[in-house]
Amino acid sequence: MMNQNVRKSMALLSREEQAVVWDYFKPRYTHAWNMLALSWSQLDQLDNNTELGFETEYHWENFILRLWLYRTTVKILIRLQAVEGYAKSAINEFDNVFSLNGRNQLKALRDMIEHFDDYAAGAGKGAATREGDLDPWRMFDRNRYERGQYCLEREKSYAAAIKLRSEAKRASSAFIRWYKSRD
C-alpha cells in the first residue's frame, strides 16, 4: 500500500495536483533564494586581510548548506510533469558545475556538514568517507573553500546558482502558461 502512495506522489496526474505542488514551491523558492543571497553577502563582506578562522568557515558552511537547499527547492519542479524535463536539465547543469571525477563536491560537502554524526559513526552515505573527508585539512578564504579533496569557488558557485535561478523562473513561467492553457 505504501509503495502505491509513494508512486502516486511521484507521478502527479491532475492539473490541480500539480498546481498544489507549485503553490508550495513558490514561497519556499523565494525563501531559499533569499537565504542563499544572504549567505553570499556574508562571505562577500569578509575582508581577505582579516584573520580567516571560525567566522569564515561558518559563513562558508552556511553558503554550502544554502546552495544545496536552493538546489533542492528548485528540484521540486521535476514533480511538475509539464516542466519535468526542463527542470531536470537545469538541475543537471547546476550539478555539473560541482562535478569532480564523477562526484558532486557540493553534495559531498553538504553531507559532511549535515550528517557529521553518521560519518563519524562510519555510516555516512555518498561520495565522502569518514577516514578521508570527515575532518581533513581545510584551507579557505572568502573566495575559495577547500576541505580534503573537495573545493568550491565562491564566484563560480554563485554564478551556477544565478543560472539555476534563471532556469527555475523560466520553468515556473512555463508551468503557469501550461496551467492557464487548459488544454
Secondary structure, 3 states (H helix, E strand, C coil): CHHHHHHHHHCCCCHHHHHHHHHHHHHHHHHHHHHHHHHHHHHHCCCCCCCCCHHHHHHHHHHHHHHHHHHHHHHHHHHCCCCHHHHHHHHHHHHHHCEECCEEHHHHHHHHHHCHHHHHCCCCCCCCCHHHHCCCCEEECCCEEEECCEEEEHHHHHHHHHHHHHHHHHHHHHHHHHHHHCC
